[in-house]
């Protein structure tokens, strides 16, 4: 009888330990999807011999700017867009695309204080994104010229108890949303203002 009780006690301890281990297991974080790409979209053909992409914006590399900490930086994404979507199909002229701003600024938000603050998970930071891109086409032979520009803005907040992985997923989501909006808006402006140079 004593042996049975000892075995029963051992089994109870064993299964209790398994339950505790299962409860302590850290859930797997959803992996990032990787850099945004527009390579599957149709090319925008420009009647120029060359397309220059210039990074005018220089990230400060210090707070409150945090764009350099993002897995896929807006500067890279905007330059990738130009390479994915624009194609020079002419013999003369140059299209100069400039990335004038690609900033992500972190703004500290005020948290609840006192007893309420102890039981509340506040939104502790806000991320403000600005992407500004312009293009100028100069046709050497005809002397024609055209310009187009667009600026996209977005803001998102995050909870004070968010993990680094959750922040990176938020940054990725913001990046993708900004680039999707930029893609649609900038293409529409190209077709409106650079129609004489489209082929």
For each residue, the residues with C-beta under 8 A, 3 or more apart:
1: 4 5
2: 5 6
3: 6 7
4: 1 7 8
5: 1 2 8 9
6: 2 3 9 10
7: 3 4 10 11
8: 4 5 11 12
9: 5 6 12 13
10: 6 7 13 14
11: 7 8 14 15
12: 8 9 15 16
13: 9 10 16 17
14: 10 11 17 18
15: 11 12 18 19
16: 12 13 19 20
17: 13 14 20 21
18: 14 15 21 22
19: 15 16 22 23
20: 16 17 23 24
21: 17 18 24 25
22: 18 19 25
23: 19 20
24: 20 21
25: 21 22
26:
27:
28:
29: 163 165 166
30: 169
31:
32: 71 168 169 172
33: 172
34: 72
35: 72 76 77 80
36: 72 77 80 175 176 179
37: 40 80 84
38: 41 80 81 84 85 179 183
39: 84
40: 37
41: 38 84 85 183
42:
43: 85 86 87
44: 85 86 87 187 190 198
45: 87 89 198 199
46: 51 86 87 88 89 90 95 137 194 197 198 199
47: 89 90 93 139 197 198 199
48: 51 88 90 92 93 94 95 137 139 197
49: 88 90 91 92 93 94
50: 88 93 94 95
51: 46 48 82 86 87 88 94 95 96 97
52: 94 95 96 97
53: 79 82 83 97 99
54: 96 97 98 99
55: 58 75 79 99
56: 98 99 100
57: 75 99 100 101 102 103
58: 55
59: 65 67 68 73 75 102 103
60: 65
61: 65 68
62: 65
63: 66 106
64: 105 106 107
65: 59 60 61 62 68 103 104 105 106
66: 63 69 70 104 105 106 127
67: 59 70 73 74 75 102 103 104
68: 59 61 65 73
69: 66 171
70: 66 67 73 74 104 168 171 172 175
71: 32 168 171 172
72: 34 35 36 76 77 172 175
73: 59 67 68 70 76 77 102
74: 67 70 77 78 102 103 104 129 131 175 178 179
75: 55 57 59 67 78 79 99 102
76: 35 72 73 79 80
77: 35 36 72 73 74 80 81 102 175 179
78: 74 75 81 82 99 102 131 133 179 182
79: 53 55 75 76 82 83 99
80: 35 36 37 38 76 77 83 84
81: 38 77 78 84 85 179 182 183
82: 51 53 78 79 85 86 97
83: 53 79 80 86
84: 37 38 39 41 80 81
85: 38 41 43 44 81 82 183 187
86: 43 44 46 51 82 83 95 97
87: 43 44 45 46 51
88: 46 48 49 50 51 95
89: 45 46 47 199
90: 46 47 48 49 93 199
91: 49
92: 48 49 139 140 141
93: 47 48 49 50 90 137 138 139 140 141 197
94: 48 49 50 51 52 137 138 140
95: 46 48 50 51 52 86 88 135 136 137 138 197
96: 51 52 54 135 136 137 138
97: 51 52 53 54 82 86 133 134 135
98: 54 56 133 134 135 136
99: 53 54 55 56 57 75 78 79 102 131 132 133
100: 56 57 132 133 134
101: 57 130 131 132 151
102: 57 59 67 73 74 75 77 78 99 130 131 132
103: 57 59 65 67 74 128 129 130
104: 65 66 67 70 74 127 128 129 171 174
105: 64 65 66 127 128
106: 63 64 65 66 125 126 127
107: 64 125 126 127 128
108: 124 125
109: 122 123 124 125 126 157
110:
111: 117 120 122 124 160
112: 116 117 120 122
113: 116 117
114: 117 118
115: 118 119
116: 112 113 119 120
117: 111 112 113 114 120 122
118: 114 115
119: 115 116
120: 111 112 116 117
121: 159 160 161
122: 109 111 112 117 159 160
123: 109 126 157 158 159 160
124: 108 109 111 158 159 160
125: 106 107 108 109 157 158
126: 106 107 109 123 155 156 157
127: 66 104 105 106 107 155 156 157 158 170 171 174
128: 103 104 105 107 153 154 155
129: 74 103 104 152 153 154 155 174 175 178
130: 101 102 103 151 152 153
131: 74 78 99 101 102 151 152 153 178 179 182
132: 99 100 101 102 149 150 151 152
133: 78 97 98 99 100 149 150 151 182 186
134: 97 98 100 147 148 149 150
135: 95 96 97 98 147 148 149 190 194
136: 95 96 98 145 146 147
137: 46 48 93 94 95 96 144 145 146 147 194 197
138: 93 94 95 96 144 145
139: 47 48 92 93 142 143 144 145 197
140: 92 93 94 143
141: 92 93
142: 139
143: 139 140
144: 137 138 139 196 197
145: 136 137 138 139
146: 136 137 193 194 196 197
147: 134 135 136 137 193
148: 134 135 186 189 190 192 193 194
149: 132 133 134 135 189
150: 132 133 134 182 185 186 189
151: 101 130 131 132 133
152: 129 130 131 132 178 181 182 185
153: 128 129 130 131
154: 128 129 174 177 178 181
155: 126 127 128 129
156: 126 127 170 173 174
157: 109 123 125 126 127
158: 123 124 125 127 162 166 167 170
159: 121 122 123 124 162
160: 111 121 122 123 124
161: 121
162: 158 159 166 167 170
163: 29 166 167
164: 167 168
165: 29 168 169
166: 29 158 162 163 169 170
167: 158 162 163 164 170 171
168: 32 70 71 164 165 171 172
169: 30 32 165 166 172 173
170: 127 156 158 162 166 167 173 174
171: 69 70 71 104 127 167 168 174 175
172: 32 33 70 71 72 168 169 175 176
173: 156 169 170 176 177
174: 104 127 129 154 156 170 171 177 178
175: 36 70 72 74 77 129 171 172 178 179
176: 36 172 173 179 180
177: 154 173 174 180 181
178: 74 129 131 152 154 174 175 181 182
179: 36 38 74 77 78 81 131 175 176 182 183
180: 176 177 183 184
181: 152 154 177 178 184 185
182: 78 81 131 133 150 152 178 179 185 186
183: 38 41 81 85 179 180 186 187
184: 180 181 187 188
185: 150 152 181 182 188 189
186: 133 148 150 182 183 189 190
187: 44 85 183 184 190 191
188: 184 185 191 192
189: 148 149 150 185 186 192 193
190: 44 135 148 186 187 193 194 198
191: 187 188 194 195 198
192: 148 188 189 195
193: 146 147 148 189 190
194: 46 135 137 146 148 190 191 197 198
195: 191 192 198
196: 144 146
197: 46 47 48 93 95 137 139 144 146 194
198: 44 45 46 47 190 191 194 195
199: 45 46 47 89 90
